């Protein structure tokens, strides 16, 4: 089964051709990072306009690189939710147009399911069921991947996502966008025990997260020091925050795996590129005799290959959309696109 996949949920316009959910024949990514950098974050209107400008070229290039004319494809997969609505609409409308003109079935894909599917590309032997920590710029979830298209949320953030906490504190530390990556690099030079930041817990929901209070505590520390004219060691702040976020993510994931009996753990999303999180989860899994699956760094950020991988499984499950498909800024990962 051969799928063309399109991704435009945030600031990357991407297209890929993927075979059988595991083999990437081409993967093209046009990143907008340079255009948003001067604003310190993604500007939605600019993102939509840039997607519209380059989506045709990106799709054309992915088909050419895969040597896959449209008549060799089985379906067109597209990220339909969640994300920036204007950005999503560019990909969804392009995919609808191509589906109409080519007659190929249209397969909507949940962006976070795509992040999880990056693991199928990277790890040939990985099959559900497994437990997955999904950590990106907009979401932090612990998800039971019961089957390729059946998911259940075990824990979720009650406020900010882990990536958002990293990005906002990185900005307060004067680091460039995208903040999480730069904060991670700076943290490598710092003392992770220099500051003890709070660990918020959600009463009665042991696997839920809350990062908003932690983010505020760090930003207050930075502002208080600057108001008093005190010099702060930015690397120590970055390392201490990273330690706290990592402890929260790893401890809850392992506790959930203990309770639910999972021996296989995966990670997915942009924050799964974090070096301390990769080290700590690796150690926790080794100590508890579990198998850990993490995508390579090249598949942690947004890309269309992962959408193609998940698209294959959604297509196989019969999740084909009518041309009235709409994009959605929010959507639960457990939602199944079932139009039957
Ligand atoms: O999954 P992603 O590329 O986009 C969304 O779907 O949200 O995730 C982007 C997030 C941003 O918050 C970015 O700062 C964070 O992933 N990120 C990192 C690292 N690389 C990217 N956070 C911590 N450490 C990193 N190395």
Boltz pocket constraint, residues with backbone or C-beta under 6 A from the ligand:
constraints:
  - pocket:
      binder: B
      contacts: [[A, 10], [A, 111], [A, 115], [A, 135], [A, 136], [A, 137], [A, 138], [A, 139], [A, 162], [A, 163], [A, 164], [A, 166], [A, 167], [A, 178], [A, 179], [A, 180], [A, 181], [A, 184], [A, 269], [A, 270], [A, 271], [A, 272], [A, 273], [A, 274], [A, 275], [A, 300], [A, 301], [A, 302]]
      max_distance: 6.0
